[in-house]
């Protein structure tokens, strides 16, 4: 009886072992999951390829042409458009205006916004913090075109609010046509853009500061560390991810600025407020020189891409050191 039961058990063991290998099933499941993930990702990749990477490649090709879009005539000229860029004084002045725009924006919309956000978040009353966030964010909700027109009338030399305010406080000698002279036109446009974008950056940094554990500030206060030192030793290091992101966004936006200049000065007076975006528009849609405009667009892309890659490399290196 026992022998027959043992023989039956032995007969069952090979059957269990030869029921089918499990590794192939696992590999087939993992392959199916990968295919499913690829199916979800593929539409986004196709959209990016069609609407981002393909236009970039086409623009690079257009920059090697002398192209009249109205007649449709095209002639391959190689790198002549880029040689024109090097010899174009308005291109270099436009590039300088973009650089100046970026430097001022970094000072106000990044580093100034960090300081303001830290001050707001240090207020104990929650209602005051919410109120200040809303007050500083309101200008960011205004359209760029509307803000440009608003400041156009503020800067107006005869009826503008700015000159009247200067005269009211005894500084009438400082009143001048802010948008009508080369020495002040670009600075006036930059000032308007900082007023509008400052609150948005402050709100983002305030959110980043809220994620810092309050225990760190409490421990520092117990140790007798002042507010300024807490800012440099706790706040700045722990919001550096947001700082790196805002630096990339701010510089990219500074090299793509367009609406503010077009609404307020259209590049004048005497091309003193031209930026790369407006100079591209002028050559492409006014002078019908789309090949040269495509070369300017390529330069804008290369500059912004290079700055973004450098900033990402710096952030990754700091993350590894940390």
Secondary structure, DSSP 8 states (H G I E B T S, - for coil): -HHHHHHHHHHHHHHHHTS--HHHHHHHHHHHHHHHHHHHHHHHHHHHIIIIIHHHHHHHHHTTEEEETTTTEEEE-TTHHHHHHHT-HHHHHHHHHHHHHHHHHIIIIIIIHHHHHHHHHT-S-HHHHHHHHHHHHGGGGS-HHHHHHHHHHHS-TTT-HHHHHHHHTT-GGG---TTTSHHHHHHHHHHHHHHHHHHHHHHHHHHHHHTS-HHHHHHHHHTT--HHHHIIIIIHHHTHHHHHHHHHHHHHHHHT--HHHHHHTTT-STTTT--HHHHHHIIIIIS--HHHHHHHHHHHHHHHHHHHHHHHHHHHHHHHH-
